[in-house]
Amino acid sequence: MNWKNIGAISLMALLLSFVYSCKPEVIGFLNDNMRYGMAELQAVQGSAVTTNPLIANGSTTPMTVKLVAVRNKATGAVVNDFLAEQEYSVYLGQVGANIMTLDQLTPLIGTAKSPAISVNETGGKVVLTPATENVPAGLYTLDLEVSNVSGSKLYNEILNINLIELKPDSIFSKSATSSALASESDVRNLTNDDYTVTIDYIPGNENKIIFMWLDKNGKAFNPKEGEVLKRANLPSFADWSPFYPEQLTDSSIIYPYPYFKGLPYPVKTVARVANTDYTNLTSNYRVNGEYTSLGRHINTATTARFYKPGTHIIKFKLKNLNHRYPFFRTTTITKNVTLPFGAGYAATAVPVNKNEIFEALKISEADFQNELLDKVGFYAIQADGSRNSSNTANAPGMWVDELGNTVAWGARAKLFSEFDRNSYTFNIGQFPDKNVVGERMTIKQSFVYDDGQYYNEVLYVFNIVIQ
């Protein structure tokens, strides 16, 4: 290579070096593919939700993030509801076990005011607040502007927000057991096939939470008459909501409650019962077994929360048992009977109208005949009003003393009364040589049939005179 060529090459290199030295230096980087860790944020109306910051994907930090618009995903229309400031309630302190009155509660609940959405300027965290309760449920999308030292870019539809409709209430758990009337240790679990728990919601200005317990036919048990009871050592809803008096009716227990926008109810987080603190929000009650066809207590437990103002009716339906009454629905029929003096064991027939029996017991003739001395009980009513089913004469029948009490044949026996199921006749007679002319006595005998709701009874009162 000659010196002339070497000089030309050197001159070219010098010119190139000059050109590149005049080109401006590139500072920073802003990736076109900025994103969040999720494509869609799901949130329930009225809830507080926060995302993680934007994923920079190599972009130069720090970055400044600005919310440009919230738009309806389907139509593209800008939705300004997200940006309007709204008031909602916030906790200022714990609503603990000792908070029992509105005066104690009021200082612990405050108010805040904010828009439904904000985007953190540094990092781009998206924050949804309880003010979203005022934004219609639906699918929305965000447009953001991101800037750093390299400039700024617009990122359309960078994050979708699926705003889910706020339900009025939710049941988190439910359970039921049965227990013996006289033993807390004899407990059996009920299955999901034995009961259902539902909540009916009525929007409006009356803020009430109502508990009802129903039998399989929809008949309500009566808390006012002791058919539904609170548990001695477990919390009821009265312990979670003590701010207004509990109201017992013939079909329900009613709890008026204070509503705080944005806070699920109950707001009380600790209930103290029998020196034990509970935090599970479970409400426990007992359907009195004396009023169930099962003849056992039904112990119910529900955990629920309430989000919207109005009336919420919790219905605990027992699918396989009837409401029944522990008392007798008695039809009384009186007969005057004359027994001849000195008749020995000879009986006097006292016929009865069989249809009166069937009507009083709410039973068919066939069932009466098949179930007599089984499901159809036969009793002598004692002087103290109790019923004795012991058959001391030909069954169904009894020997009785002068007061009408059941006795065995022998020294105390004065009269007998036996029922003939074929002829629907009571045969009433005497113990020989025990009675005197003019003596008066009364025998009371009854048939009892449990139809699953009542003890139906037909009671015969025989007023007897010896002549």
C-alpha positions in Angstrom: 0.0 0.0 0.0 1.4 3.4 -0.9 1.4 6.5 1.2 -1.2 8.1 -0.9 -3.8 5.3 0.0 -2.9 5.3 3.6 -3.6 9.0 3.8 -7.0 8.7 2.2 -8.0 6.0 4.6 -7.0 8.0 7.6 -8.9 11.0 6.3 -12.1 8.9 6.0 -11.8 7.6 9.5 -11.3 11.1 10.8 -14.5 12.3 9.0 -16.6 9.4 10.4 -15.4 10.0 13.9 -16.5 13.6 13.6 -20.0 12.7 12.3 -20.7 10.3 15.2 -19.4 12.6 17.8 -22.0 15.1 16.7 -25.0 12.6 17.1 -26.9 13.1 20.5 -26.5 10.5 23.2 -29.6 8.3 23.9 -30.7 8.6 27.6 -33.1 6.1 29.3 -35.6 3.6 27.9 -39.4 3.2 28.0 -40.6 -0.3 27.0 -43.6 -0.5 24.7 -44.7 -3.6 26.6 -45.4 -2.3 30.0 -47.8 -4.4 32.0 -49.2 -5.5 35.3 -48.8 -9.0 36.8 -52.4 -9.8 35.8 -54.5 -9.0 32.7 -57.7 -8.6 34.7 -58.2 -7.4 38.3 -61.4 -8.8 39.9 -63.0 -6.9 42.7 -66.4 -6.9 44.4 -68.2 -3.6 44.6 -67.4 -1.8 47.9 -64.2 -3.7 48.6 -60.7 -2.3 49.0 -58.2 -3.9 46.5 -54.6 -3.0 45.6 -52.4 -4.3 42.7 -48.6 -4.7 42.6 -46.7 -2.0 40.8 -46.3 -2.0 37.0 -43.7 -4.4 35.6 -41.2 -2.1 34.0 -39.8 -4.7 31.5 -36.4 -3.0 31.5 -37.7 0.5 31.4 -35.6 3.2 33.1 -36.8 4.0 36.6 -38.1 6.1 38.3 -41.3 6.2 36.3 -44.2 8.6 36.7 -47.6 7.0 36.2 -50.8 9.0 35.4 -54.4 7.7 35.1 -55.7 8.9 31.8 -59.2 7.3 31.7 -61.3 4.4 33.0 -63.4 3.2 30.1 -66.2 0.7 29.6 -64.5 -2.3 28.1 -67.4 -3.1 25.7 -68.3 0.4 24.5 -65.1 2.3 25.0 -67.0 5.1 26.8 -65.2 7.0 29.5 -66.7 6.2 33.0 -66.4 9.1 35.3 -68.1 7.3 38.2 -64.7 5.9 39.2 -63.4 9.4 39.7 -66.2 11.0 41.8 -65.4 11.2 45.5 -67.7 9.2 47.8 -68.0 8.9 51.5 -67.8 5.5 53.3 -67.2 4.2 56.8 -63.9 3.1 58.2 -62.8 1.6 61.5 -61.1 3.9 63.9 -60.6 1.1 66.5 -61.5 -2.5 67.3 -65.1 -3.2 68.2 -64.2 -5.7 70.9 -66.0 -7.7 73.5 -66.8 -4.8 75.8 -68.5 -2.7 73.1 -72.2 -3.2 73.8 -73.9 0.1 73.1 -74.2 2.6 70.3 -72.5 5.2 72.5 -69.5 2.9 72.8 -69.6 2.0 69.1 -69.8 5.5 67.6 -66.3 6.7 68.4 -64.9 3.6 66.8 -66.5 4.1 63.3 -65.4 7.1 61.2 -65.9 8.2 57.6 -63.5 8.6 54.7 -63.9 10.3 51.3 -62.2 9.2 48.1 -62.7 8.3 44.5 -63.3 4.7 43.6 -59.9 4.4 41.9 -56.5 5.9 42.2 -53.2 5.1 40.6 -50.0 5.5 42.5 -47.8 8.1 40.7 -44.6 6.2 41.6 -44.8 2.6 40.5 -48.3 2.6 39.2 -50.1 0.6 41.9 -53.9 0.6 41.2 -56.0 1.2 44.4 -59.7 0.4 44.5 -61.6 1.8 47.5 -65.0 1.0 49.1 -66.4 3.9 46.9 -66.7 1.3 44.1 -70.0 0.4 45.7 -71.4 3.4 43.8 -70.0 2.2 40.4 -72.1 -0.1 38.3 -70.8 -3.7 38.1 -69.2 -4.5 34.8 -66.0 -4.9 32.9 -63.8 -1.8 32.6 -60.3 -1.0 31.3 -57.6 1.5 32.2 -55.6 3.9 30.0 -52.3 5.1 31.6 -49.6 7.5 30.7 -46.1 6.5 31.8 -43.1 8.8 31.6 -39.5 8.7 32.6 -36.3 10.4 31.5 -36.7 9.1 28.0 -40.1 10.7 27.5 -43.7 9.5 27.9 -46.0 6.9 26.3 -49.7 6.2 26.4 -50.7 2.6 27.3 -54.3 1.9 26.4 -56.2 -1.0 28.0 -53.2 -1.8 30.1 -55.4 -3.4 32.8 -59.0 -4.7 32.8 -61.1 -4.4 36.0 -64.0 -6.8 36.4 -66.2 -5.1 39.0 -68.5 -7.8 40.5 -71.9 -6.9 41.9 -72.0 -6.7 45.7 -74.3 -9.3 47.1 -76.6 -8.1 49.9 -75.3 -10.9 52.2 -73.4 -14.1 52.4 -73.6 -17.3 54.4 -70.1 -18.5 55.2 -70.9 -21.6 57.2 -73.9 -23.6 58.5 -74.3 -26.7 60.6 -76.9 -28.5 62.8 -77.0 -31.3 65.3 -79.7 -33.0 67.3 -79.4 -33.7 71.0 -81.5 -35.6 73.6 -83.9 -33.6 75.7 -82.2 -34.6 79.0 -78.6 -35.2 77.8 -76.1 -32.8 76.3 -73.7 -35.7 75.6 -76.1 -37.5 73.2 -75.4 -35.4 70.1 -75.9 -36.4 66.5 -74.8 -34.5 63.4 -77.5 -33.6 60.8 -76.5 -33.8 57.2 -77.0 -31.3 54.4 -80.0 -33.3 53.3 -81.7 -32.6 56.7 -81.8 -28.8 56.4 -81.3 -25.7 54.2 -80.3 -22.2 55.1 -81.2 -19.2 52.9 -81.4 -15.5 53.2 -84.2 -13.4 51.7 -83.3 -9.7 51.1 -85.7 -6.8 51.1 -84.0 -3.5 50.3 -85.3 -0.4 52.1 -84.8 1.9 55.0 -85.7 -0.7 57.7 -82.4 -2.2 58.8 -83.3 -5.5 60.4 -81.8 -9.0 60.5 -84.4 -11.7 61.1 -83.9 -15.3 62.0 -86.6 -17.9 61.4 -86.7 -21.7 61.9 -89.2 -23.6 59.8 -90.4 -27.2 59.7 -90.6 -29.2 56.5 -94.0 -27.7 55.7 -92.8 -24.1 56.2 -94.5 -23.7 59.6 -92.4 -21.4 61.8 -91.3 -22.3 65.3 -92.3 -19.7 67.9 -89.4 -18.1 69.8 -91.8 -16.0 71.9 -93.3 -19.2 73.4 -89.9 -20.9 74.0 -89.9 -23.0 70.9 -86.5 -21.5 69.9 -83.9 -20.8 72.6 -80.4 -19.2 72.8 -77.5 -21.5 73.9 -76.3 -20.9 77.4 -72.5 -21.1 76.6 -72.4 -20.1 72.9 -72.9 -16.8 71.2 -76.2 -15.9 69.4 -76.6 -13.0 67.0 -77.6 -10.9 70.0 -74.0 -11.1 71.2 -72.7 -9.9 67.8 -75.3 -7.2 67.5 -76.1 -5.9 71.0 -76.8 -2.3 69.9 -80.6 -2.5 69.8 -83.0 -4.7 71.8 -83.7 -8.2 70.5 -87.3 -8.7 69.5 -89.1 -12.1 69.9 -92.2 -12.7 67.8 -94.4 -15.8 67.3 -92.4 -16.7 64.1 -88.9 -15.1 64.4 -86.2 -13.2 66.3 -85.6 -9.7 65.0 -82.4 -7.7 65.4 -82.4 -4.0 64.3 -78.9 -3.0 63.4 -76.9 0.2 62.6 -75.7 0.3 58.9 -72.2 1.6 58.1 -71.6 2.1 54.4 -68.6 0.1 53.2 -68.3 -2.1 56.4 -69.7 -5.6 56.5 -72.1 -6.3 59.4 -71.6 -7.4 62.2 -68.9 -4.8 62.9 -68.3 -6.4 66.3 -65.3 -8.7 66.1 -65.3 -10.3 69.6 -68.2 -11.6 71.6 -67.9 -12.7 75.2 -70.2 -15.5 76.5 -69.8 -17.2 79.8 -66.3 -15.7 80.2 -65.1 -17.0 76.8 -64.2 -14.8 73.9 -65.4 -15.8 70.4 -64.2 -14.4 67.1 -66.0 -16.6 64.6 -69.2 -14.5 64.1 -71.3 -17.7 64.5 -74.8 -17.4 65.8 -76.1 -20.4 67.8 -79.7 -21.3 68.6 -81.7 -24.3 69.7 -85.1 -25.5 68.4 -86.7 -26.9 71.6 -87.1 -30.7 71.1 -90.4 -30.7 72.9 -91.8 -29.0 69.8 -90.2 -31.2 67.1 -91.6 -34.5 65.8 -88.1 -35.9 66.3 -88.5 -35.4 70.0 -84.9 -34.1 70.2 -83.4 -30.6 70.3 -82.2 -29.2 67.0 -79.0 -27.1 67.5 -78.3 -24.7 64.7 -75.2 -22.6 63.9 -74.8 -20.0 61.1 -72.1 -17.6 60.1 -73.3 -14.8 57.9 -72.3 -11.3 56.9 -74.5 -8.5 55.6 -73.3 -5.8 53.1 -76.3 -3.8 52.1 -78.9 -1.8 54.1 -82.4 -3.2 54.4 -84.0 -6.4 55.8 -82.3 -9.7 55.7 -84.3 -12.8 56.6 -82.3 -15.9 57.5 -84.5 -19.1 57.1 -83.2 -22.3 58.7 -85.5 -25.0 57.3 -85.6 -28.5 58.8 -86.6 -30.6 55.9 -87.4 -33.9 57.6 -89.4 -33.0 60.7 -92.6 -31.4 61.7 -93.4 -28.7 64.2 -95.4 -30.3 67.0 -96.9 -29.2 70.3 -95.9 -30.9 73.6 -99.5 -30.6 74.9 -102.7 -32.5 74.3 -105.5 -31.5 72.0 -108.3 -33.2 73.9 -111.9 -33.9 73.0 -113.9 -34.8 76.2 -116.9 -37.1 76.1 -118.9 -37.6 79.3 -121.1 -40.7 80.0 -123.3 -41.3 83.0 -123.3 -45.0 84.0 -125.4 -46.9 86.5 -124.0 -50.2 87.9 -126.4 -52.6 89.8 -125.5 -53.3 93.3 -124.4 -56.9 94.0 -123.8 -57.7 90.3 -120.6 -59.4 91.0 -118.1 -59.2 88.0 -121.0 -58.7 85.5 -120.2 -55.7 83.3 -122.5 -53.0 82.0 -121.9 -52.2 78.3 -121.4 -48.5 77.4 -121.2 -48.1 73.6 -119.5 -45.1 72.1 -119.6 -43.5 68.7 -116.5 -44.7 66.8 -116.6 -41.8 64.4 -116.1 -39.4 67.4 -112.9 -41.3 68.1 -111.6 -41.1 64.6 -112.4 -37.4 64.3 -110.8 -36.5 67.6 -107.6 -38.5 66.9 -107.4 -37.5 63.2 -107.0 -41.1 62.2 -108.7 -43.6 60.0 -110.5 -46.7 61.4 -108.0 -49.0 59.8 -105.1 -47.1 61.4 -106.9 -47.0 64.8 -107.4 -50.8 64.8 -103.8 -51.5 63.6 -102.1 -49.1 66.0 -104.2 -49.5 69.2 -101.9 -50.1 72.1 -99.0 -49.1 69.9 -99.1 -45.6 68.3 -102.6 -45.2 69.6 -102.1 -45.2 73.4 -104.8 -46.2 75.9 -104.6 -44.5 79.3 -106.4 -44.2 82.7 -106.3 -40.6 83.9 -105.1 -40.6 87.5 -106.4 -38.5 90.3 -103.4 -36.1 90.0 -104.1 -35.7 86.2 -101.3 -37.9 85.0 -101.8 -40.7 82.4 -101.1 -44.4 83.2 -101.0 -46.9 80.3 -100.7 -50.0 82.5 -103.3 -52.6 81.6 -104.3 -54.3 84.8 -107.6 -55.8 83.4 -108.2 -57.3 80.0 -106.3 -55.1 77.6 -107.1 -52.4 76.8 -108.5 -52.0 80.3 -107.7 -51.2 83.9 -108.8 -51.9 87.5 -109.2 -48.6 89.5 -109.6 -47.6 93.1 -112.3 -45.2 94.4 -110.3 -42.2 93.2 -109.8 -43.5 89.7 -106.2 -44.5 90.1 -104.9 -47.6 88.3 -104.5 -50.6 90.6 -104.1 -54.3 90.3 -106.9 -56.7 90.9 -107.2 -57.2 94.6 -107.7 -55.4 97.9 -107.7 -51.9 96.5 -109.7 -52.5 93.3 -113.2 -51.1 93.2 -114.1 -50.9 89.4 -112.8 -52.1 86.1 -113.3 -50.7 82.6 -112.3 -52.6 79.5 -112.6 -51.5 75.8 -114.0 -53.9 73.2 -112.3 -52.8 70.0 -114.7 -54.9 67.8 -118.0 -53.3 69.1 -116.5 -50.0 70.2 -118.0 -50.6 73.7 -116.6 -50.0 77.2 -117.5 -52.8 79.6 -117.6 -51.4 83.1 -118.0 -53.6 86.2 -117.2 -53.9 89.9 -115.1 -55.9 92.3 -117.7 -58.1 94.1 -118.9 -57.0 97.5 -116.8 -53.8 97.7 -119.3 -51.1 96.8 -122.5 -49.8 98.5 -125.7 -48.4 97.2 -125.5 -44.7 96.3 -121.7 -44.7 96.0 -120.4 -42.5 93.3 -117.1 -42.8 91.5 -115.5 -41.6 88.3 -113.3 -43.4 85.8 -111.4 -41.4 83.1 -109.9 -43.2 80.2 -108.5 -41.9 76.9 -107.1 -42.8 73.5 -104.0 -40.7 72.5 -102.5 -40.5 69.0 -99.5 -38.4 68.0 -100.0 -37.1 64.5 -96.6 -35.5 64.4 -97.9 -32.1 65.3 -100.3 -32.7 68.2 -101.0 -35.3 70.8 -104.7 -35.8 69.8 -106.7 -37.3 72.6 -110.3 -38.4 73.1 -111.1 -38.5 76.8 -114.0 -40.5 78.2 -115.3 -39.5 81.6 -117.6 -42.1 83.1 -119.6 -40.8 86.1 -120.6 -44.0 87.9 -123.3 -44.5 90.5 -124.1 -47.8 92.3 -127.8 -48.6 92.6 
